[in-house]
Amino acid sequence: MNKIMAITKLKLNDENLLEDWKVLSKKINVDLAGVDGFISRDSACGEDGLVYCVLKWESKEHQEKFQQYTMSRTDEEFQKMFAELGRIMNMESMTREFFELL
């Protein structure tokens, strides 16, 4: 199994929501801490106004397992975080690419 990097690109619903994104991004980092196979996550805003998130995982299998877990979560705390993400980000604009680390 090779380590992977996932790069996600999103648009803010409004450029004035960048500070809200920074707060939520910190919460996401806390949520990911300790997840099996998770290595790191960084978030940045490009000159194009898009938000980029770079996540590193021990393997594609670890990332997929976490994705499945996330999609099955129904707890209130997660639902609030997901709603906040939808308020801040244009989810339809999201793209994600995976790369094998060398």
N, C-alpha and C positions, 0 to 999 in steps of 0.2 A: 504494500500500500504506500503510495506516494502522497506527500503533503500537497495541499491545494490552497489556492488563493481565489476567493470569490470577490468580484468587484461589482457592486450594485450602484446604479446611477438613478437618481430621482429628482423631480422638480418639486420645489416648495409650492404650496397653493398660493402663497403670497410672500414676496421677498421680506416683508416685515415679520415673518414667522421664524427667521433664522435663530433668534435668541431662544424661542420655544424649542426649536430643534436641538440646540445645544443641551438644554436641560433634559429632554427626552433621550438624547444620545447617551448621556451619562447613565440614565436608568437602564438602557439597553445593555451597556457595558457591565453593569452590576448583575443583570439577569443572566448574561453569558458566562460570567466568572464561575469556574468550577464545572462547566458543562463538559462532559466526556469528549475528548478530541479537539476541543477549542483551544486555539493558540493565542490569537490576538485580533483586535478590531480597531481600526482607525476610521475617522470620518473627516471629510474636508469639503469646503465649498469652492468650486472652481470659478474662474473669471467669467464663465458662461452662465453663472447663477445656479448651476446644478449642484446637488449634493452627491458626493461619492463616498461609499463605504467600502473599505477593504478588510475582509475577514480572512484569517488563515486558520486552516483545519489540518489535523493530523492525516486525514484522508477524506475522499469524496463520500465514503460510507458514513463517517462520523457526521459530516454536514447533512447528508440525507436523513440520517436517523434523527438529528435535531430538528430538521424541517418537518418531518412527520410528527414528532412530538409537539412542536409548536402548533401545527394545524389541528391537533386534537385537544388542545388546551381549552377548557371552558371556565376556568376559575375567574372570579370577578376582577382580581388585580390585573391579570393578563388582558382581559377584555377591555378594561379601562385604558391600558397602555396601547392596545391596538386601535381603539377609537381615537386616542390622542394622535397616534401616528397618521391616521386618516384625515384628521383635522389639519395637520401640518403639511403632509405630503400629498402630492398628486399620485396616487397609487397606480393609476393607469399608465403613467409615464415610466414606471420602473422597468429597468432592464438589468440583467445579471449575466455575468460571464464568469467561467471557471477556467483556471489555469493551473497546470501542474508546476510546482516549485522545482527549480533545478538545484 
